[in-house]
Amino acid sequence: MGGQRVQQVEMEKICLNIESAGHRLGIALTCGEELIEEMHLDQPYAAPGSLLPMIRGLLEKKEIRPSDIGLIAVDVGPGSFTGLRAGIAAAQGLAFGLNCPLIGISAFQALAKSAQRKNETFPLSILLDSRREDPFAAILDEECRFLMPPCVLLKEDLDSWRNQQPHLLANQAHLAANWRFVDPYDVGLLALSQNCHLPPHPVYMRDPEITKARPK
């Protein structure tokens, strides 16, 4: 679907924004830059079955019909394998059923958007929890553009990275005291910018860990 069509829908209808890639499940309803309502579930790598009931409950609370949704935006990571699959699958099913556009948004860019709203210093290096010792990392400017594309940061490089420039730790990256979450409202704000649109597919930066069954 062309960008002009997406922009028209964004201005006229409600956008459902989904964040399921990290330690907190979140959804938000937006219309343009206006936040209608958001809801969070503080549960590490929230159970996939929690998402659709949350969406249904939020729509009922605001007396919004599913047919009023004109766009769906979803955080595509990097993040939890299970969380990403659950959120994107739910978004794809809803977009198909509602016959509305679906776009993906980078977790890094959503975090940069949050920092932009808080007037934080840029360039900004962002570390994302990878559930291993080596976090995901990227550097972005004040327009949420990548100055250094996402990568896996080796543990031995972590201290020097933190000393280079202002940094932000997200999704409990190394259990830092100042870590923060991806906000689904920022996912919605980036949905208004065509330059931030990604395909609605998980961003995997390495292969998942698979434990092989023991031979019987």
N, C-alpha and C positions, 0 to 999 in steps of 0.2 A: 504494500500500500504506500502511495506517495506521501512525501513529507507534508504537502499542503493539506491533504485529507486529515492527517494526524493532528496538525495544528488547529484545524477547524473543530475537530471533535474536542480537543483539549479546552478550547475557549467556551464551548457550548455545553459540555456535559461533565460529569463527575469522573475523576480518575481514582481507581482503586490501586493502592500501592502496598506491596508485600515485601517484608524483610524476614527471611527465615534462615539466613546463612550463618548466623552467629549464636551467641549465648542467650539471646533474647528474641523471641518471636514478636513481630510487630506488624500492624496494618494501619493504614491511614486512608481517609477519604479526603480528597482535595478537589477544588474547582479553580483552575488557574493557580495563583499563588496563595489562595485562601485555604487554610486548614479547616475542614469541617469537623472532623473528629478523628482521634487515633486511639489505639488500644494496644497494650503490650502484655506479654506473658513472660514473667521473669523465671524462666526455666531453661537451664543449659541445653542447647540443641533440642529445642522443644519437639515433643512428639508430633509426627506428621498429622495425626488425627485431630490435633487441636486447631488447625488452621481454618478449615471450612466452617466449623461452629463459631469461631471468632468472627469471621466475615459475616455470617448470617446474623449473629447477635448485634454487630455494629450497624448493619443495614436496618434491622428492626428498630434499634434504639433511635436512629435518626429518621425513621419513617421514609427510607429511601428504597425504591424498587430496584431490583437487579437491572431492569431495562433502562434505568437512568444512568448506568455506568457506560461511559463512552470510550474509555481507555483503561488499560491495565498495565502497570509498571512493576517489575519485580527485580530485586537484587539478585544478580547472577554470580556474585562472588568476586574473588575467591572466598571460600569458607568451608563449612561443614559439608561433606559429601551428602549425608542424609538430609540435612536441612535444605541444601540447594535443590536436590531432586524433589523434595516434598513441595517446596514453594513454587518451583517452576512448573511442576506437573499440575498443581492446583490452578495456577495462573493460566496455563494452556487450556485446561478443561473449561474454565470460566470464559475465557476469550472465545473459544469455539462455540460454547452454548449461547453466549450473548452476541456473537458475531461482531466483536469489537477488536480494535488493534491491540497488540501486545508487544511491549518493548522491554529489553533488558537494560539494567543500570549497574555500573561497576560499584562494588562496595568501596573501593578507594575514592572514587569521585563523589559518592554520597557523603563520605566522611570529610572530604575537602569542602563540600558545600556547607556542611555544618560549621566547619571552621571559618568559612567565609562569612556566614551569618553572624558569627561571634566576633568578627573583626580581628581574627588571629593573624599572626605574622606568617608571611609566605616568602620564599618557597617553603613548603611543608613536607617533611618526610613522614610517612605513615607506616606503622608496623601493624600487621594483622596477625592474630593468633592462628597458627596452623595446626594446633593440637600436637605439635612436636617441638623439639628444641629450636628449630630453625624457622623463624616467622616469615611471613610474606611481607614484602616491602615495596614502596614506590615513592617517588617525589612528584608533587603537583604544584602548579602555580595558582594564583588567586582566581583564575578563570576555570579552575578544575581540569586543566589540561595536564597531561603527563609530561614532566621534564625528564623523568627516568621511568621507563615502563615497569610494570610489576615483575618482581623476581622473588626467588627464595634466598633469604639472607642467612648466611652461615653463622652459627653461634659465635665463632671466634671473631667475627666482624661486627658483632652487635654493639659493643661499647664505642668503637670508633664512629659507627653510624650515628649513634645518639648524640655525639659531640659535634657533628658537622653543622647542623642547622636545627631550627625549631622542629620538634617531632611530636607526633600524636600516636598514642598506643590504643589499639582498638580490640574489642572482643577478648579482653583479659590477656592481651599479649604479655606473656611472661609475668602475669599476675601483678602488673604495675598498679600503683596506687591511683594514677590518673587516667586509667583506661576508660574508654567510652564505647557506646554501641552505635551501629548504623541506625539512623532515625528514618522510618518510612516516609516522614514528611519530606526529608531531603531527597528521597527517591522520587517523590512526586514533583519536586521543584526541578530536578534534572530531566524529568519527562517532558518539560516545556522546551528543552534545548535539544535540537536535532543533532548537534555535535556530540552529545553524550549518549545517543541511542546505540544499543548493542543488540545483536540477535538474542532471543530468549532461550539461551542454552547455557548450561553451567560453565563457568570459567575454572577449569582444573589446571593447577600449576604443577602437579605431579600425580603419579598413579596412586590410587587408594591402597591402603594396607589390607591385605587379604590373608587371613589365617587359614591354611589348608587343613582339611579334615585329616585326622590321624587314620592310618590304615587299620582296618579291623583285624 
